[in-house]
Amino acid sequence: MFRRRAKSEDAVDQFEGSEALEDSEDIAGVDSVEEDDAEDDRVGLPPAPRPDGPWDSTEVEDAAEGRVDLGGLLVPGVEGMELRVEVAGDSIVAATLVLGSSAIQLQAFAAPKSEGIWGEVRDEIASGITEQGGIVETEEGPLGWGLVAQVPVALPDGARGEQVVRFVGCDGPRWFLRGVISGQAAVQPESAGVLEQVFRETVVVRGETPMAPRDPIVLKLPEDAQMVADGMPQQQSAPPENRFSGDPMNPFERGPEITEVR
């Protein structure tokens, strides 16, 4: 199922501006000096080897086999999944795979050839979430360095709530792939194996067109996608955009959608 929604419609857009606690070390309950030093060692390095993916389109034979072709991304197909797309203006810039009560949003950006940007992007995401009153801490997980965040969201009754999300990322050759894991897989990381494998098996099609670093790699709909208007009311406002903070849409909230029955 492909679901199309504007960024301004996404409750998760409230990730975009959400941010970390004033003292994340206290939240972690440990002295993070050594962890910070280790993380700093990974900032500004060339794109690391990716023996387990994600992959560049030049590295995979028959990349479209078993994957959904979204143009700039080839996303692995998983039985029972729903695949939604997110738009910015007239362009499709992100895809979210929903599986049961969990989801991962994927978005690719252009990046410098000689230097990775995930270290900088993590800092920017954390700053945006903290400014919105959220809580963030750094983790080193199965996909490398990432963030775990408690992001403020507006509940249907107008009250303020929190949503736990994980931000993961990978620097590739002239591209950067960011993933936002939400739902049960964010709260219980041990249940995130399938979504983490989706991230690893995603293929990025950067192309040869000149792009400024951090420009989103535009996606497209599959040719056989079936468009369906859900007819649910759209949200009227959204917080200021931080394009790297996750476009924290609620992937389980119904809205206008483009659907393909797989």
Residue frames as qw, qx, qy, qz and C-alpha x, y, z in Angstrom:
[[0.000, 0.888, 0.459, 0.000, 0.00, 0.00, 0.00],
 [0.421, 0.175, -0.002, 0.890, 1.36, 3.39, -0.97],
 [0.184, -0.842, -0.477, 0.171, 0.19, 6.35, 1.04],
 [0.387, 0.414, 0.063, 0.821, 0.90, 9.92, 0.03],
 [0.333, -0.846, -0.386, 0.158, 0.82, 12.70, 2.58],
 [0.264, 0.805, -0.134, 0.515, 2.16, 16.21, 2.69],
 [0.458, 0.105, -0.584, 0.662, 4.70, 17.02, 5.38],
 [0.230, -0.278, 0.225, -0.905, 2.30, 19.52, 6.89],
 [0.777, -0.250, -0.274, -0.509, -0.15, 16.68, 7.42],
 [0.744, 0.041, -0.634, 0.207, 2.19, 14.51, 9.41],
 [0.628, -0.768, -0.010, -0.124, 1.96, 14.33, 13.16],
 [0.863, -0.176, 0.046, 0.472, 5.46, 12.98, 12.88],
 [0.375, 0.704, -0.001, 0.602, 6.52, 16.34, 11.46],
 [0.440, -0.854, 0.104, -0.257, 6.66, 17.25, 15.10],
 [0.876, -0.219, 0.076, 0.423, 9.82, 15.19, 15.20],
 [0.569, 0.599, 0.064, 0.560, 11.36, 17.58, 12.82],
 [0.008, -0.777, 0.200, -0.597, 11.57, 20.21, 15.41],
 [0.806, -0.575, -0.080, -0.118, 11.74, 18.00, 18.49],
 [0.439, 0.654, -0.495, 0.366, 14.91, 17.78, 20.56],
 [0.707, -0.037, -0.635, 0.309, 17.03, 16.48, 23.38],
 [0.595, -0.739, -0.285, 0.139, 17.17, 16.93, 27.13],
 [0.009, -0.945, 0.291, -0.152, 19.43, 19.55, 28.61],
 [0.219, -0.601, 0.761, -0.109, 21.47, 16.78, 30.20],
 [0.873, 0.156, -0.341, -0.312, 21.24, 13.54, 28.29],
 [0.366, 0.350, -0.801, 0.320, 24.07, 12.09, 30.38],
 [0.359, -0.154, 0.629, -0.672, 21.79, 12.09, 33.40],
 [0.824, 0.152, -0.016, -0.545, 19.10, 10.30, 31.40],
 [0.740, 0.328, -0.587, -0.023, 21.52, 7.62, 30.31],
 [0.790, -0.593, 0.083, -0.130, 22.63, 7.31, 33.91],
 [0.878, -0.089, 0.103, 0.459, 26.28, 6.88, 32.95],
 [0.203, -0.744, 0.262, 0.580, 29.37, 8.96, 32.43],
 [0.760, 0.572, 0.305, 0.041, 29.34, 9.46, 28.67],
 [0.061, -0.853, 0.375, 0.359, 32.72, 11.16, 28.27],
 [0.388, -0.275, 0.805, 0.353, 34.35, 8.09, 26.75],
 [0.497, 0.519, 0.692, 0.070, 31.30, 7.49, 24.52],
 [0.245, 0.931, 0.084, -0.259, 31.40, 11.10, 23.35],
 [0.182, -0.678, 0.587, 0.403, 35.10, 10.79, 22.51],
 [0.465, 0.044, 0.845, 0.261, 34.41, 7.62, 20.57],
 [0.427, 0.738, 0.520, -0.056, 31.58, 9.28, 18.69],
 [0.068, 0.907, -0.169, -0.380, 33.69, 12.35, 17.90],
 [0.378, -0.381, 0.729, 0.424, 36.21, 10.03, 16.26],
 [0.429, 0.360, 0.793, 0.238, 33.54, 9.18, 13.69],
 [0.231, 0.871, 0.267, -0.341, 32.64, 12.76, 12.74],
 [0.232, 0.860, -0.292, -0.347, 33.85, 14.08, 9.41],
 [0.489, -0.292, 0.776, 0.273, 35.30, 10.76, 8.27],
 [0.304, 0.218, -0.660, -0.651, 35.08, 9.50, 4.69],
 [0.836, -0.055, -0.082, -0.539, 32.04, 7.31, 4.00],
 [0.467, -0.416, 0.770, -0.124, 32.77, 4.07, 5.84],
 [0.214, 0.097, -0.913, -0.333, 32.87, 0.67, 4.18],
 [0.675, -0.025, 0.220, -0.704, 29.39, -0.84, 4.12],
 [0.062, 0.204, -0.964, -0.156, 29.90, -4.60, 4.03],
 [0.121, 0.368, 0.899, -0.204, 26.28, -5.16, 5.09],
 [0.045, 0.660, 0.533, 0.528, 24.64, -2.23, 3.25],
 [0.597, 0.673, 0.308, -0.308, 22.84, 0.04, 2.60],
 [0.664, 0.057, 0.520, 0.533, 24.01, -0.21, -0.99],
 [0.164, 0.572, -0.249, -0.764, 24.80, 2.12, -3.84],
 [0.811, 0.453, 0.150, -0.338, 23.15, 1.22, -7.14],
 [0.482, 0.674, -0.554, -0.080, 26.59, 0.55, -8.64],
 [0.154, -0.446, 0.843, -0.259, 27.29, -2.13, -6.03],
 [0.588, 0.111, 0.719, -0.354, 24.32, -4.45, -6.59],
 [0.103, 0.041, -0.800, -0.590, 23.45, -6.62, -9.57],
 [0.325, -0.447, -0.744, -0.377, 19.74, -6.84, -10.37],
 [0.040, 0.034, -0.499, 0.865, 19.06, -4.22, -7.68],
 [0.521, -0.102, -0.097, -0.842, 15.35, -4.04, -8.57],
 [0.621, -0.104, -0.760, -0.163, 14.81, -7.75, -7.88],
 [0.518, -0.425, -0.680, 0.300, 12.80, -8.13, -4.68],
 [0.203, -0.341, -0.269, 0.878, 12.66, -4.37, -4.18],
 [0.237, 0.837, 0.487, -0.082, 10.08, -1.66, -4.83],
 [0.484, 0.215, 0.207, 0.823, 11.43, 0.86, -7.36],
 [0.091, -0.887, -0.357, 0.277, 10.92, 4.38, -6.04],
 [0.413, 0.871, -0.061, 0.259, 13.45, 5.97, -8.36],
 [0.083, 0.764, -0.496, 0.403, 16.03, 7.34, -5.91],
 [0.402, -0.362, 0.764, -0.352, 15.48, 4.38, -3.56],
 [0.665, 0.019, -0.683, -0.301, 14.94, 0.69, -4.13],
 [0.457, -0.400, 0.520, -0.600, 13.20, -0.55, -0.99],
 [0.089, 0.074, -0.993, -0.014, 13.06, -4.26, -0.07],
 [0.639, -0.263, -0.330, -0.643, 9.63, -5.81, -0.22],
 [0.056, -0.127, 0.876, -0.463, 8.43, -7.45, 3.00],
 [0.296, -0.384, -0.824, -0.293, 5.35, -9.64, 3.22],
 [0.312, -0.704, -0.615, 0.169, 2.47, -7.78, 4.87],
 [0.319, -0.285, -0.096, 0.899, 4.05, -4.35, 4.56],
 [0.233, 0.895, 0.382, 0.005, 2.38, -1.06, 3.72],
 [0.529, -0.039, 0.133, 0.837, 4.56, 1.46, 1.89],
 [0.058, 0.922, 0.354, -0.146, 3.72, 5.15, 2.14],
 [0.534, 0.303, 0.099, 0.783, 5.33, 8.13, 0.47],
 [0.216, -0.769, -0.301, 0.521, 5.78, 11.66, 1.76],
 [0.456, 0.657, 0.293, 0.524, 5.69, 14.78, -0.37],
 [0.279, -0.584, -0.099, 0.756, 7.32, 18.19, -0.12],
 [0.267, 0.507, -0.245, -0.782, 5.62, 20.52, -2.58],
 [0.814, 0.373, -0.162, -0.415, 5.31, 18.51, -5.78],
 [0.439, 0.485, -0.754, 0.063, 8.18, 16.15, -5.00],
 [0.919, -0.346, -0.160, -0.104, 8.19, 12.80, -3.22],
 [0.154, 0.751, -0.543, 0.343, 11.09, 12.88, -0.76],
 [0.237, -0.347, 0.825, -0.378, 10.58, 10.02, 1.70],
 [0.697, -0.088, -0.609, -0.369, 9.13, 6.53, 1.94],
 [0.413, -0.375, 0.632, -0.538, 7.79, 4.83, 5.06],
 [0.543, -0.001, -0.819, -0.186, 7.47, 1.08, 5.38],
 [0.565, -0.342, 0.378, -0.649, 4.85, 0.08, 7.95],
 [0.562, 0.059, -0.823, -0.067, 4.91, -3.47, 9.25],
 [0.500, -0.469, -0.698, 0.208, 2.45, -4.33, 11.99],
 [0.317, -0.912, -0.246, 0.090, 2.83, -1.81, 14.80],
 [0.516, -0.533, 0.239, 0.627, 6.27, -0.62, 13.68],
 [0.553, 0.814, 0.161, 0.078, 7.57, 1.57, 10.87],
 [0.551, -0.367, 0.226, 0.714, 10.74, 2.90, 9.31],
 [0.378, 0.904, 0.111, -0.168, 10.88, 6.08, 7.27],
 [0.718, -0.062, 0.332, 0.609, 13.66, 6.26, 4.66],
 [0.279, 0.953, 0.068, -0.100, 15.04, 9.41, 3.09],
 [0.776, 0.015, 0.181, 0.604, 18.19, 9.89, 1.01],
 [0.021, 0.967, -0.020, -0.252, 20.21, 13.08, 0.54],
 [0.674, 0.614, -0.202, 0.356, 23.11, 14.14, -1.63],
 [0.650, -0.717, 0.109, 0.229, 26.42, 14.32, 0.24],
 [0.105, 0.836, -0.504, -0.191, 30.03, 15.32, -0.40],
 [0.854, 0.324, -0.404, -0.036, 32.17, 12.72, -2.15],
 [0.503, 0.390, -0.621, 0.457, 35.02, 12.78, 0.35],
 [0.018, -0.166, 0.644, -0.747, 33.30, 13.27, 3.71],
 [0.274, -0.469, -0.837, -0.075, 30.36, 11.77, 5.55],
 [0.172, -0.438, 0.026, -0.882, 27.70, 14.00, 7.12],
 [0.631, -0.455, -0.609, -0.151, 25.92, 11.66, 9.58],
 [0.482, -0.251, -0.483, 0.687, 27.87, 13.03, 12.56],
 [0.026, -0.026, 0.018, -0.999, 26.76, 16.59, 11.80],
 [0.474, -0.311, -0.514, -0.644, 23.22, 15.50, 11.04],
 [0.566, -0.389, -0.696, 0.209, 22.92, 13.71, 14.40],
 [0.257, -0.218, -0.347, 0.875, 23.87, 16.91, 16.18],
 [0.220, -0.096, -0.235, -0.942, 21.30, 18.90, 14.19],
 [0.554, -0.368, -0.666, -0.338, 18.54, 16.40, 14.90],
 [0.507, -0.368, -0.620, 0.472, 19.34, 16.39, 18.61],
 [0.107, -0.108, -0.156, 0.976, 19.36, 20.19, 18.74],
 [0.360, -0.219, -0.415, -0.807, 16.00, 20.45, 16.98],
 [0.598, -0.404, -0.683, -0.109, 14.36, 17.92, 19.31],
 [0.425, -0.287, -0.509, 0.691, 15.78, 19.53, 22.46],
 [0.037, -0.039, -0.028, -0.998, 14.52, 22.96, 21.41],
 [0.531, -0.291, -0.460, -0.650, 11.02, 21.50, 21.20],
 [0.567, -0.454, 0.404, -0.556, 11.26, 20.10, 24.72],
 [0.957, 0.059, -0.248, -0.138, 12.09, 16.52, 23.79],
 [0.601, -0.613, 0.512, 0.035, 14.72, 14.17, 25.15],
 [0.787, 0.537, -0.302, -0.029, 17.56, 12.62, 23.14],
 [0.556, -0.621, 0.535, 0.137, 20.48, 10.34, 23.82],
 [0.448, 0.592, -0.615, -0.266, 23.13, 8.83, 21.56],
 [0.863, -0.180, 0.455, -0.121, 23.40, 5.07, 21.13],
 [0.178, 0.482, -0.781, -0.354, 25.63, 2.67, 19.24],
 [0.797, 0.098, 0.434, -0.408, 23.31, -0.01, 17.92],
 [0.766, 0.132, 0.594, 0.209, 23.23, -2.68, 15.20],
 [0.537, 0.743, 0.277, 0.288, 23.25, 0.03, 12.52],
 [0.493, 0.285, -0.153, 0.808, 26.06, 2.05, 14.09],
 [0.113, -0.205, -0.393, 0.889, 25.76, 5.39, 15.85],
 [0.157, -0.552, -0.607, -0.550, 22.22, 6.72, 16.17],
 [0.170, -0.223, 0.338, -0.899, 19.80, 8.58, 18.40],
 [0.237, -0.484, -0.842, 0.024, 16.95, 7.54, 20.66],
 [0.058, -0.176, 0.068, -0.980, 14.47, 10.36, 21.21],
 [0.017, 0.584, 0.763, -0.278, 11.31, 11.08, 23.14],
 [0.094, 0.184, 0.335, 0.919, 9.54, 13.55, 20.90],
 [0.256, 0.357, 0.506, -0.743, 6.62, 15.76, 21.98],
 [0.051, -0.249, -0.751, -0.609, 3.45, 15.21, 19.94],
 [0.424, -0.041, 0.159, -0.891, -0.05, 16.64, 20.06],
 [0.175, 0.191, 0.959, -0.113, -2.71, 14.10, 21.06],
 [0.045, -0.478, -0.691, -0.541, -6.19, 14.10, 19.46],
 [0.313, -0.794, -0.514, 0.084, -7.67, 15.77, 22.57],
 [0.126, 0.916, -0.070, 0.375, -5.13, 18.57, 22.36],
 [0.680, -0.695, 0.219, 0.078, -3.02, 17.32, 25.23],
 [0.258, 0.751, -0.606, -0.037, 0.73, 16.91, 24.93],
 [0.974, -0.155, 0.165, -0.020, 2.18, 13.45, 24.63],
 [0.159, -0.693, 0.652, 0.262, 5.49, 11.82, 23.77],
 [0.940, 0.322, -0.021, -0.111, 6.56, 9.39, 21.08],
 [0.571, -0.536, 0.543, 0.303, 9.76, 7.32, 21.15],
 [0.765, 0.640, -0.053, -0.046, 11.70, 7.17, 17.87],
 [0.703, -0.379, 0.380, 0.467, 15.13, 5.99, 16.77],
 [0.431, 0.854, -0.188, -0.222, 17.21, 7.83, 14.18],
 [0.784, -0.184, 0.459, 0.375, 19.73, 5.81, 12.18],
 [0.392, 0.865, -0.152, -0.275, 21.95, 6.87, 9.31],
 [0.815, -0.073, 0.407, 0.406, 24.61, 5.77, 6.86],
 [0.118, 0.791, -0.312, -0.513, 27.08, 7.68, 4.70],
 [0.827, 0.260, 0.454, 0.206, 27.52, 6.32, 1.18],
 [0.460, -0.027, 0.377, 0.804, 29.33, 7.47, -1.97],
 [0.041, -0.139, -0.242, -0.959, 27.92, 10.97, -2.57],
 [0.531, -0.473, -0.409, -0.573, 24.77, 10.18, -0.58],
 [0.084, -0.164, 0.742, -0.644, 23.47, 9.89, 2.95],
 [0.512, -0.341, -0.683, -0.394, 20.57, 7.63, 3.97],
 [0.200, -0.225, 0.559, -0.772, 18.56, 8.44, 7.08],
 [0.455, -0.322, -0.799, -0.227, 16.07, 6.13, 8.75],
 [0.333, -0.306, 0.383, -0.805, 13.49, 6.93, 11.42],
 [0.387, -0.169, -0.906, -0.026, 12.18, 3.90, 13.31],
 [0.385, -0.239, 0.257, -0.853, 8.90, 4.36, 15.20],
 [0.832, -0.182, -0.279, -0.444, 6.24, 2.30, 16.91],
 [0.914, -0.396, 0.079, -0.043, 6.99, -0.90, 18.80],
 [0.849, 0.258, -0.099, 0.450, 10.39, -1.31, 17.14],
 [0.163, 0.690, -0.251, 0.659, 11.50, 2.02, 18.65],
 [0.596, -0.611, 0.240, -0.462, 10.26, 1.18, 22.15],
 [0.863, -0.265, 0.430, 0.008, 11.52, -2.42, 22.01],
 [0.222, 0.723, -0.555, -0.345, 14.68, -2.43, 19.84],
 [0.362, -0.206, 0.907, 0.063, 14.89, -6.22, 20.07],
 [0.574, 0.488, 0.642, -0.143, 11.80, -6.35, 17.81],
 [0.278, 0.829, -0.121, -0.469, 13.36, -4.09, 15.14],
 [0.547, -0.263, 0.689, 0.397, 15.32, -6.77, 13.29],
 [0.533, 0.530, 0.609, 0.253, 13.18, -6.79, 10.15],
 [0.171, 0.976, 0.134, -0.028, 13.16, -3.00, 9.84],
 [0.342, -0.749, 0.452, 0.343, 16.90, -2.82, 10.44],
 [0.581, 0.014, 0.711, 0.397, 17.37, -5.36, 7.66],
 [0.405, 0.806, 0.418, 0.105, 15.18, -3.23, 5.38],
 [0.072, -0.955, 0.184, 0.220, 17.54, -0.31, 6.06],
 [0.479, -0.469, 0.642, 0.371, 20.59, -2.46, 5.25],
 [0.526, 0.230, 0.750, 0.328, 19.08, -3.87, 2.07],
 [0.310, 0.880, 0.243, -0.265, 17.88, -0.52, 0.68],
 [0.623, 0.145, 0.339, 0.689, 19.65, 0.59, -2.51],
 [0.019, 0.805, 0.102, -0.584, 20.29, 4.30, -3.13],
 [0.600, 0.486, 0.415, 0.482, 20.22, 5.55, -6.73],
 [0.259, -0.647, -0.050, 0.716, 22.17, 8.80, -6.52],
 [0.564, 0.758, 0.293, 0.144, 22.57, 9.32, -10.27],
 [0.617, 0.052, 0.099, 0.779, 25.06, 11.61, -11.95],
 [0.028, 0.847, 0.286, 0.448, 23.05, 14.83, -11.82],
 [0.294, 0.263, -0.417, 0.819, 24.94, 17.56, -9.91],
 [0.500, -0.719, -0.435, -0.208, 23.30, 18.16, -6.52],
 [0.061, -0.690, 0.407, -0.595, 24.18, 20.38, -3.60],
 [0.304, 0.027, -0.872, 0.384, 25.11, 18.50, -0.42],
 [0.148, 0.230, 0.701, -0.658, 22.02, 17.76, 1.70],
 [0.521, 0.152, -0.253, -0.801, 19.56, 18.18, -1.15],
 [0.716, 0.024, 0.624, -0.313, 16.96, 15.38, -0.93],
 [0.019, -0.132, 0.861, 0.490, 17.16, 12.69, -3.58],
 [0.594, 0.133, 0.042, -0.792, 13.71, 12.82, -5.17],
 [0.355, 0.049, 0.933, -0.036, 11.62, 9.66, -5.37],
 [0.450, 0.077, -0.439, -0.774, 8.86, 8.56, -7.72],
 [0.763, -0.016, 0.428, -0.484, 5.84, 6.30, -7.50],
 [0.377, -0.067, 0.885, 0.264, 6.01, 2.79, -8.94],
 [0.241, 0.055, -0.546, -0.800, 4.29, 2.54, -12.29],
 [0.416, -0.306, -0.812, -0.272, 1.72, 0.07, -10.98],
 [0.042, -0.156, -0.616, 0.771, 0.73, 2.10, -7.89],
 [0.148, -0.613, -0.696, -0.343, -3.01, 2.44, -7.39],
 [0.032, 0.216, -0.241, 0.945, -4.08, 5.87, -6.15],
 [0.366, -0.591, -0.716, -0.066, -6.74, 6.04, -3.43],
 [0.087, -0.499, 0.177, -0.844, -8.05, 9.15, -1.67],
 [0.292, -0.217, -0.850, 0.380, -8.77, 8.30, 1.94],
 [0.224, -0.671, -0.417, -0.571, -10.80, 11.42, 2.58],
 [0.556, -0.576, -0.441, 0.406, -9.70, 12.00, 6.16],
 [0.008, -0.996, -0.050, -0.067, -9.33, 15.64, 7.29],
 [0.672, 0.370, -0.254, 0.589, -5.85, 17.09, 7.04],
 [0.491, -0.572, -0.291, 0.589, -3.98, 18.78, 9.86],
 [0.207, 0.948, 0.214, 0.112, -3.98, 22.55, 9.55],
 [0.003, 0.921, -0.369, 0.129, -0.54, 23.38, 10.85],
 [0.933, -0.010, -0.192, 0.305, 2.88, 21.92, 11.46],
 [0.491, -0.776, 0.111, 0.381, 5.98, 23.00, 13.37],
 [0.228, 0.836, -0.419, -0.271, 8.99, 24.56, 11.62],
 [0.964, 0.248, -0.097, -0.005, 10.78, 22.08, 9.42],
 [0.268, -0.677, 0.672, 0.140, 14.10, 20.46, 10.18],
 [0.774, 0.364, -0.363, -0.370, 14.55, 18.17, 7.19],
 [0.442, 0.332, -0.817, 0.166, 16.90, 15.82, 9.01],
 [0.285, -0.257, 0.666, -0.639, 14.91, 15.37, 12.21],
 [0.200, 0.090, 0.972, -0.080, 12.64, 12.70, 10.88],
 [0.403, -0.137, -0.398, -0.813, 9.60, 14.42, 9.42],
 [0.087, -0.031, 0.910, -0.404, 8.06, 12.85, 12.48],
 [0.599, -0.097, -0.338, -0.719, 4.83, 11.89, 10.91],
 [0.617, -0.133, 0.670, -0.390, 2.65, 9.41, 12.69],
 [0.185, 0.236, -0.821, -0.486, 2.95, 6.47, 10.29],
 [0.008, 0.279, 0.956, -0.090, -0.15, 4.84, 11.73],
 [0.248, 0.534, 0.362, -0.723, -2.51, 7.81, 11.25],
 [0.505, 0.492, 0.659, 0.263, -4.78, 7.59, 8.22],
 [0.056, 0.680, -0.069, -0.728, -4.71, 10.30, 5.59],
 [0.664, 0.643, -0.160, -0.346, -4.71, 10.86, 1.81],
 [0.581, -0.391, 0.690, 0.183, -2.93, 7.91, 0.30],
 [0.577, 0.488, -0.524, -0.392, -1.70, 6.16, -2.78],
 [0.750, -0.242, 0.562, -0.252, -2.29, 2.46, -2.51],
 [0.541, 0.371, -0.703, -0.274, -0.84, -0.63, -4.09],
 [0.880, -0.257, 0.278, -0.286, -2.09, -4.02, -2.98],
 [0.194, 0.592, -0.777, -0.088, 0.93, -6.35, -3.04]]
